[in-house]
């Protein structure tokens, strides 16, 4: 069964760091564009960052530029999101998405809470 599983969420103080991981089973992420999305309380799900399947180009929403870094780990068949200098407004459920030519997968989400 093909699926994505996010991990690495948790409770962190403002200014802290977390590293989220999106691991795939049943398929290889190499040929998929991977996106990280988040949905805060009472908000819609928005794109945070993504990495292409072709040339590795990346995208970051303005609010996380310079703080978040997306990267592929080919050995682990995963895509990580390193989040530094976390702010209260980063609190959300974070989801990863793998988009291919035919298939599109979503993970179940991982909660990130930034609180003092």
HELIX and SHEET records of a PDB file:
HELIX    1   1 UNK A   29  UNK A   31  5                                   3    
HELIX    2   2 UNK A   62  UNK A   64  5                                   3    
HELIX    3   3 UNK A   88  UNK A   90  5                                   3    
SHEET    1   A 4 UNK A   3  UNK A   7  0                                        
SHEET    2   A 4 UNK A  18  UNK A  25 -1                                        
SHEET    3   A 4 UNK A  78  UNK A  83 -1                                        
SHEET    4   A 4 UNK A  68  UNK A  73 -1                                        
SHEET    1   B 6 UNK A  10  UNK A  12  0                                        
SHEET    2   B 6 UNK A 110  UNK A 114  1                                        
SHEET    3   B 6 UNK A  92  UNK A  99 -1                                        
SHEET    4   B 6 UNK A  33  UNK A  39 -1                                        
SHEET    5   B 6 UNK A  46  UNK A  51 -1                                        
SHEET    6   B 6 UNK A  58  UNK A  60 -1                                        
SHEET    1   C 4 UNK A  10  UNK A  12  0                                        
SHEET    2   C 4 UNK A 110  UNK A 114  1                                        
SHEET    3   C 4 UNK A  92  UNK A  99 -1                                        
SHEET    4   C 4 UNK A 104  UNK A 106 -1                                        
END                                                                             
